[in-house]
Amino acid sequence: MQLKNIVLVIIAIILAIIVIKILWWITAIILQLVIFLIVVYIIYILLKKL
């Protein structure tokens, strides 16, 4: 019974790490897209002023 609990804890930790990595990866992609769009928008405004 004790061994089963240890295995479950290890599986839970591994799953938590995977979920955090996936969320971090998605957040990083969204941040890069937002920054890209802001830069494009700023360049667009600057070009319109010319």
DAQUI-V386386 format. One record per pair of residues at least 6 apart in sequence whose ideal C-beta (glycine too) atoms are under 7 Angstrom apart, sorted by sequence separation. I is the first residue (numbers start at 1). J is the second residue. If there is no record, write none. Layout:
I,J
I,J
//
This chain:
none
//
